[in-house]
Amino acid sequence: MTPPNSPDPLYRNISICQHQSCQRHGSPAVLKAFQQTALPPGVTVNGTGCLGQCSSGPTVKVNPDNVWYCRVTPADVPVIVVQHLENGEPVDALLNPRIHLKFSF
């Protein structure tokens, strides 16, 4: 596994909020789904305290990409793994709109 201080762009940490509001909306099942999924090398997963997005949980944050997903369900995990972690494309439909603003002109 690539160490956390490595500049290797393949290293990623998945943080899944396990605080009260997110737990009420299913974050333990999301954490379990990530833990039971074959992840690319260099990807770690952990439950965290509050990530400050209580109204849009379960919240999943991917670092160092600084990508925030909201209202994630266990069914979303395979899509995040393949599209984002393996292919490098964040899943637009799950992006937190409060953090990932979209503008159209």
Disulfide bonds with the S-S distance in Angstrom:
none
